[in-house]
Amino acid sequence: MKQIKQILLSVILLFCIAPAMAQGKKYSVVAKPSLASYKKPAHISPQLKTFLETTARANVVFKFPQGFKEVPAPDNEDFSFDYAMAIPGKDFEIWFQVKSQKENYAAYQRTLGNKETMQDNPDSLYLGLGTAHAQAFAGDASSYFTRIITPKYLQRYNADAGRSYLLNLLDMPITKHYKYGLLITLQKDRTGTILAVCFANDKGPEFFKNIDKASNCLKFKP
């Protein structure tokens, strides 16, 4: 892995990261839709309607960011996401997954004190969720760099915990052969989990500018 001095990241769910990543092998790049095909949704699509219902259950607020267009979110046995969007004419896309932990937390509380039926605390599920997705996208731990999101940035999103993963992506059709990814998990105790993945073919300044454009679109309610 080649050491980078520092990347100060204003992310879709902000945090600071100082990553080290190896240069990946060359990937083929699929053509992206033209600017004319990208417009802010004039109505609530079935995908957005379902996503807003999901975010509401997890006490999450979503505001569609300017300059993006809805695209189909993958939903299969390997990658299941709730919503996706892209920037017109650019190699940049974001996928979202939101989960309510309210029912899981209630079940966990009912098992407290019973060694035979006691469950894991749902407030820690974001850790396994993030790692599992990072490995699915990057292949192994040598192809991604992880970091804890600090309280300063968690506060902006009304979250209690979170982690970031800078990814060297596997070459896969489902990710449209993107080279790099930034995966973020946020957890609000007893409430829910947010997972977001940003995809690009260049991890330079433009990548982080594009991330910043969506940095306020998703957060937990106070």
C-alpha positions in Angstrom: 0.0 0.0 0.0 1.3 3.4 -0.9 1.2 5.9 2.0 -0.6 9.2 1.4 0.1 12.2 3.6 -3.5 13.0 4.4 -7.0 13.1 2.9 -9.3 15.5 4.7 -12.7 14.3 3.8 -16.0 16.2 3.8 -18.1 13.1 3.2 -21.7 12.2 2.7 -21.6 11.5 6.4 -18.5 13.7 7.3 -15.4 12.4 9.0 -11.6 12.7 8.8 -9.5 10.0 7.3 -5.7 9.5 6.6 -5.7 6.5 4.3 -3.2 4.3 2.6 -4.2 2.6 -0.5 -2.5 0.6 -3.3 -2.9 1.4 -6.9 -5.4 -1.1 -8.3 -5.1 -2.8 -11.6 -6.6 -1.1 -14.7 -10.4 -1.5 -15.0 -12.8 -1.0 -17.9 -15.1 1.9 -17.5 -18.7 1.9 -18.7 -20.1 4.9 -20.3 -22.2 7.2 -18.0 -25.5 8.8 -19.0 -25.4 12.3 -20.4 -26.4 15.4 -18.5 -29.7 15.6 -20.3 -30.8 12.3 -18.8 -30.2 13.5 -15.2 -32.9 15.5 -13.5 -34.1 15.8 -10.0 -37.1 13.6 -9.4 -40.2 15.5 -10.3 -42.3 13.0 -8.3 -41.7 10.4 -5.7 -40.7 7.2 -7.5 -41.6 3.8 -6.2 -37.9 3.3 -5.1 -37.9 6.7 -3.3 -41.2 6.1 -1.7 -40.0 2.8 -0.2 -36.8 4.3 0.8 -38.5 7.2 2.7 -40.7 4.6 4.5 -37.5 2.7 5.5 -35.7 5.9 6.7 -38.8 6.9 8.7 -38.8 3.6 10.6 -35.1 4.2 11.5 -35.6 7.8 12.5 -33.5 9.0 9.6 -34.2 12.1 7.5 -33.4 12.1 3.7 -33.3 15.2 1.6 -32.6 14.7 -2.1 -29.4 16.6 -3.0 -29.2 19.1 -5.8 -27.4 17.9 -9.0 -28.1 14.1 -8.5 -30.5 11.7 -10.2 -32.0 8.6 -8.9 -30.6 5.3 -10.4 -31.7 1.7 -9.7 -30.2 0.4 -6.4 -28.9 -3.2 -6.5 -31.0 -5.8 -4.8 -29.7 -9.4 -5.0 -28.2 -12.0 -2.8 -24.8 -10.3 -2.9 -25.7 -6.6 -2.6 -29.0 -5.4 -1.3 -29.4 -1.6 -1.1 -32.4 0.6 -0.5 -31.6 3.6 -2.7 -29.0 4.9 -5.2 -28.2 8.1 -7.1 -25.6 9.5 -9.4 -24.2 12.8 -10.6 -24.9 13.7 -14.3 -22.0 13.2 -16.7 -19.6 12.1 -13.9 -18.1 8.9 -12.7 -19.8 9.1 -9.3 -22.5 7.1 -7.7 -23.9 6.5 -4.1 -25.8 3.6 -2.7 -27.7 3.7 0.6 -28.8 1.1 3.1 -30.8 2.0 6.2 -31.9 -0.4 8.9 -34.1 0.2 12.0 -32.8 -1.4 15.1 -35.8 -0.7 17.3 -37.3 -4.2 17.1 -33.9 -5.8 17.5 -33.2 -3.7 20.6 -36.5 -4.5 22.1 -35.8 -8.2 21.6 -32.3 -7.8 23.0 -33.7 -6.2 26.2 -36.1 -9.1 26.7 -33.2 -11.5 26.7 -31.0 -9.6 29.3 -30.1 -11.8 32.2 -30.9 -15.0 30.4 -27.6 -16.6 29.3 -29.3 -19.2 27.1 -31.2 -16.7 25.0 -29.3 -13.5 25.3 -28.6 -11.8 22.0 -25.8 -9.5 20.8 -26.5 -5.8 21.4 -27.9 -4.4 18.2 -25.9 -1.1 18.8 -22.8 -3.0 17.7 -24.2 -4.5 14.5 -22.8 -1.6 12.4 -19.3 -3.0 13.0 -20.0 -6.3 11.4 -22.2 -4.7 8.7 -19.4 -2.4 7.6 -16.7 -5.0 7.6 -18.8 -7.5 5.7 -19.6 -5.0 3.0 -16.0 -3.7 2.8 -14.8 -7.3 2.2 -17.5 -7.9 -0.4 -16.5 -4.8 -2.3 -12.7 -4.9 -1.9 -12.0 -8.6 -1.5 -9.8 -8.6 1.6 -8.5 -6.4 4.3 -5.4 -5.4 2.3 -7.6 -3.6 -0.2 -9.3 -1.2 2.2 -8.4 1.2 5.1 -10.7 1.7 8.0 -11.0 4.4 10.6 -13.3 5.4 13.5 -15.4 8.4 12.9 -14.8 11.0 15.6 -17.5 12.5 17.9 -17.1 15.9 16.2 -18.5 14.5 12.9 -20.9 12.1 14.5 -22.7 15.0 16.2 -23.5 16.6 12.8 -25.5 13.5 11.9 -27.0 12.9 15.4 -25.1 9.5 15.5 -23.4 7.8 18.4 -20.8 5.7 16.5 -19.5 5.1 13.0 -16.6 3.9 10.8 -15.3 4.7 7.4 -13.7 2.4 4.8 -11.6 3.6 1.9 -11.8 0.8 -0.7 -9.8 -0.4 -3.6 -12.7 -2.1 -5.4 -12.8 -5.5 -7.1 -13.6 -5.3 -10.8 -17.3 -6.2 -10.8 -20.1 -5.5 -13.3 -22.6 -4.8 -10.4 -20.4 -1.8 -9.3 -20.1 -0.8 -13.0 -16.3 -1.4 -12.8 -15.7 1.6 -10.6 -12.1 1.5 -9.1 -12.5 3.2 -5.7 -15.1 3.4 -3.0 -15.8 5.1 0.3 -18.0 3.2 2.6 -19.5 4.8 5.8 -21.5 3.3 8.6 -23.3 5.3 11.2 -25.1 4.0 14.3 -27.7 5.7 16.6 -28.1 3.7 19.7 -31.4 1.9 20.1 -32.6 3.4 16.9 -30.9 2.5 13.6 -27.9 2.1 11.2 -27.0 4.0 8.1 -24.6 2.5 5.5 -23.6 4.6 2.4 -21.1 3.7 -0.3 -19.7 6.3 -2.8 -18.1 5.0 -6.0 -15.6 6.7 -8.4 -12.8 6.1 -10.8 -10.5 8.7 -9.3 -9.8 9.3 -5.6 -8.5 12.8 -6.1 -10.1 16.2 -5.1 -13.0 15.8 -7.5 -14.1 12.6 -5.6 -14.3 14.5 -2.4 -16.0 17.5 -3.9 -18.7 15.2 -5.2 -19.1 13.6 -1.8 -19.5 17.0 -0.2 -22.4 17.8 -2.6 -24.4 15.1 -0.8 -22.9 15.6 2.7 -26.2 16.9 4.2 -28.7 14.6 2.5 -29.0 11.9 5.2 -28.9 12.0 9.0 -30.7 10.8 12.1 -33.4 12.8 13.8 -32.2 14.5 17.0 
